[in-house]
Amino acid sequence: MDILVILIPASLFLGAVGLLAFFWAVRSKQFDDPEGDRHRILSSDWDDEPRP
């Protein structure tokens, strides 16, 4: 039962870190163009250059 004193705060901390990482990714526009990616994966053109 003493292990719960360690595991509960550790899980809350890791959950908060994951949530902050998700909000950071959304605010820095990591998920900006899902439509373009969907169409780009189906095209036969090779595009090895990164997008600007």
N, C-alpha and C positions, 0 to 999 in steps of 0.2 A: 504494500500500500504506500510505502514511502517513495517508491519510484514515480508515482503519479505527481508528486510535488515537482519532479523534474520534467516529466513528459508533457504535462499540460501547458506550462509556460513555453516550453521549447516548441510545441506544435503551434501555439498561438503566434509565437515569434516568426516561425517559418511561413505560416499563412499570411502574416502581415507583409513579410518580405516579398512573397509571390504576388500579393495584391498590389504592392507598390511598383513592382517590376511591370505588371500588366498596365497600370495607369501610365507609367513612363513610356511604354511602347505605344500606347494609344496617343499620348500627347506629342510624341516625336514623329508621328505619322508613319509608323511601321506598317500599318494596315491600310495604306492610302489607296491602292489601286487593285482591288480584287477582281474587277471585271476584266481589266487588261491582262492579268495573269491567267485568267481562265481561258481567254481566247489565244493567248500566246503559246500555251502548252499544246494546243491542238494544231498549230500551224506547222508547216513543213520547212519553213525558213529557219536556218541556223543563226542565232543571234548570240555570239559569244561576248559582245561588248556590254559592259554594265550601262544601265540607264542613268542619265544625268540627274 
